[in-house]
Amino acid sequence: MSDAMFLPGPSGGVSGSGSSGGGQHELGHVRAFLRLVVIEHSVFALPFAYIAALAACFDASRSVHWADLGLVTIAMVAARTFAMAANRIIDRAIDARNPRTASRELVTGAVSVRTAVVGSVVALAVFLAAAAMLSWLCLALAPVAVAPLVVYPYAKRFTDVPHAVLGIAQAVAPVGAWIAVSGHWSWAAFVLGLAVGAWIGGFDLIYACQDAEIDRRIGVRSVPARFGVRGALIGSTVTHVVTFVLFVVYGLMVGVGAFWWAGLAVTAAALSYEHAIVSPNDLSRVNRAFLTANGFVGIALFAFAVADLFSRGLSV
């Protein structure tokens, strides 16, 4: 994209308290990096990986494999951290030109590009180590999980549907979690992954609406920039209908019980609320739809899924 070339990286890092020595200085770097990748939002990435992992435990032995679950957690958080850091590094020039993102740490210099690169490399190494500890198959498939994480920030430069690439990146998590526990492919996990990808791609369409005008000006490609806010919101609604259907199909494939279906009813209500509070003429509640409603969907459906598995005989 001709007008979105990288700006020179900020030269300043994060300093410590000055009098506390090198330890405080390095701690300041770590804290700033964690702010850069919004580490607390890892909670949104975990629920569906856990659903798949616990379903695989149920399928394999009717008991929770705690060691595998711990490694899945480490792998998920590390992969998300790598993805966020890579996204911020690759997009720092675009972020600098958008008033909404111009205060991000790599733009202001609160975090140096060097710190972000080191942090992303460490996160990638942790992810690969966790994959290796799970199984050779997980390690061999790790590049399949990493590739869309790197492609996504570039996607807005060559396609009007980067949201689909984000969906693919997120769809990998349930499939990977199932393979991590069971050691084999699962079509049910694949359907669950498609549902998660559609869910996240759908709410990314809503989130991107707030940047439609500035994206057109600076040459960033997206559905809202290409087809308008109304078109993006219609697309998001359709995508979330597909999400719900895929969750139903997953439930039928694995033989879920009443708790899962109750969770889907709650999910349908939350998704309906998300779409009800955002309109082409009022984007003031996009963050509520993006963070609150979708955070609730992930955590609530996870809780119902766990209740369903234990009601059907999963043991600790």
N, C-alpha and C positions, 0 to 999 in steps of 0.2 A: 504494500500500500504506500503510494508515493509520499503522502504527507504524514506518515506515522512512523518515521524512522526514529530510532532510539536517540534520546538526549544523552549527553555525557552524564555518567553516574555521579551522584553526590559524593563529595570527597570526605565529608565528615562522618565519623562514627558516633557511637553513644559513649559518653564519658561517665565515669563513676563519680563518687563524691569528692574526688580530688585528694583528700587527706587520708583516704582509707586504703590506698595502694592499688596494686594490680588486680587483686581479687574483686574489689568493688567495681573496678573498670570492666572486667569480664562479665560480672553479674549484670551490669547495666546493658551490655551487648545482648545477653541472653533475654533479659526482660523486654527489651525493645524488639527483638526478633519475634518473641511470642506474641507481642501486640501486632506485629506486622502480619502474622499468619492467623490471627484471631483464634488462638489455640482453644479457647473455651467453646468455640462452635464445633469442635470435634464431636461433641455429643450428638449433633445432627447426623453425622456420618455413620455412627455405630449401630443404631437400632436394627436396621435391616440386615447388616452383616451378622448380628447376633441372632436374629430370627432364623437365618439360613444355617448358621453354625449349630444352634440348638436343635433345629429340625433334623439336621444330619446326625447329631448325637442320638436323638430319638430313633431315627431310622436304623442306626448301627447297633445300639446297645441299650436303649431306653435309659441311659444315664449320662450325666453331664461330663464331658472331658475337659476338666478345668485347665489343664496345662495348655491344651490346644486353644481354648477360649482366651487364655491370657496372651498367647502369641498372636492370635487374630487381632486382639485389641491393640497390641504394640504395632503390628503391621498396618492396621487401619489408620491409627493416629499418625504414624510416620509417613504413610503414603499421602494423607491429606496435608500434612505439614509441607512435604516436598511440593505437592501440587500448588498450594497457596503461595509458597515462596517463589516458585518458578513463574507463576502467573504474575505476581507483583514485579518481578525482575523484567520479564518480557514486555509487560504493559506499562512500564514506568513513564514512557514518553506520552502515551495516550492518557494516562492518569493525570499528567501535568497539564493537559489541555482541557480537562473536564473539571468545572468548578466543584462538582460533587466529590471527586476523588483527588483533588489537588492537595489535600492535607494528609494523604497517605505517607507513611514513613520514608519510603524511598524517594518520594518527590521532595519532601521538606529537608531531607538529609538527616532525620532522626535515626535512620538506619542506613549504613553505607551499603553500596552494591556488594562490596567484598563480604560483609557480614551476612548478607542475604544469600550469597552464593555458597559460603561455607555452611550456613545453616541448612540449605537445601541439600547439599552433598551429604552432610551428616544424616539428615532425615532419610535420604535414599539408601544410605548404607545400612541404617537400622532396619528399614523395610526389607531389604534383601537378606539381612541376617535373620530376621524373623521368619521369612519365607523358607530359608535354608533349614532352619530348625524345625519347621513344620514337616517338610518332606522335599525330596528332590524334585517331585513334580511341581510343587508350589514355586520352587526356585526357577525351574525351567519356564514356567508360565508367567513369572514376574514381569518380563518385558511387555507382555500383552496388557498387563494392568498399567504399566508406567506410560506406554506410548500415548494413549488418549489424554493423559494428564498433561503431557507436554504439547500435544497438538492443539488442545483446546484454546489456549491464549492466542495462538496464531490463526485460529479458525475465523475470527472476526475480520481477518484481512483478506480472506479468499472466498467466503461463503456467506449468504444471507441467513443461514441457519446454524450459527455456532452453538445454539442451545441444544441441538441434536448431538453435537460432539460432547458437550457436557453431560448429557444424558447417558451416552455410551460409556463415558469415564466412570460414572456412578453405578451403572448397571453391572460393572465388573465385580463390585464388592460382594454381593450375595453369592455369586457363582464361586468366587475365590474362597469365601468363607466355608461354603459347603465342601469344596474340594480339599480344603485344609484339614477338615475334620474326617471326611470319609475316604479321601484318596481317589475318588472317582467322579466322573461327570454326572450331573443330574439335570434332566429337562425341567423338573419342577423348580430348581434353583434358577435355571435360565429364564423361566417365565417370571419368577419373582424379581430377577434382575431387570427384565424388560419393564416391569411395573414400576420399579424404583427409578429407572432411567426416564420413563415417561413422566413420572411425578415431578422429578427434579427439573427436567427440561420444561415442563409446563409452568412451574412457578418461576423459572428463570425468564420465561417470556414476559411474565408480569413485571418482574424486577427490572428488566431491560427497558420497559416503557418509559421510565423516568429519564432515560438518556436519549430518547428518540431524536430530539432536535439537535442536540450537540453532536450525536453520532453522525448525523447527516452532514453537519458542517465540517467535521474533522476527518470524514471518510471511513468511520468504523461501520462495519456491516452487521446488521441484525434484522430480525423479523419486524420489530417496530420501526426501524429506520427505513426499511424497504416497503412495508405494507401498511404502515401507520399503527397507531395505538389500538384503534378499534380492531383491526385485523389480527394484531398480536393477542388481544384479549379473547377473541373468538377462537384463535388457535390454541390458546391455553385451556379454554373450556373443553374443547374437543380432546385435547391431550389428556386431561384429567378424567374425562369419561373413559378413555382407553385404559388409563391407570386402574380405575375401579374394576373394569372388566377383567383385566389381567390379574388383579388380586383375587377375584372370584375364581378364575381358572386355576390359579395356584392352589387355592383352598380345596377345590375339587380334586386336583391331582394328588395331594398328600392326605386327603381324607380328614380334614380338620373337623372340630366340633363346634358347639354353640358359641364358645367364647370368641373364636375368630370371626364368626359372622356378626356378633355383637360389635366387635372392634371395627368391622367394615362399615357398620351403620354409623358409628361415631366418626369414622374417617369421611364418609360421604357428607355428614353434617358439617365437618370442619372445612372440607373443600368447598362446599356450597357457600359457607360464610366467607371464605377467602375471596371468592369471585363476587360476592354480593357487595363487599366493601370497596371494591375498586371499579372505576368506570372510566371511559375515555375522557370524561370531563372532570374527573376528580381522582388524582393520583396521590393525594395527601396521605393515604393509609397503606401505601405500598409496603412500607417496612413492617406494619402490623401483619399484613398478609404474608410477607416473606418470612419473617422471623417467628412471630407468635403462632400463627395458624399452622405453618409447616412444621415448626418445632413440636407443636402439639400432636400433629398427625403421626410423626415418627415415634414419639415416646408412647402415645396412647396405643397405637397398633402393636408396638412391641410388647406392652404390658398385657394386652389381650392375647397375643400370640403365646407368650410365656404361660399365662393362665391356662390356655387351651392345651399346651403340651403337657403340663403337669397334671391336668385333669384327665388326660389320656394315658398317663403312666410314666412320664419322664421323672426320674429320680436324681437326687444330687449325689 
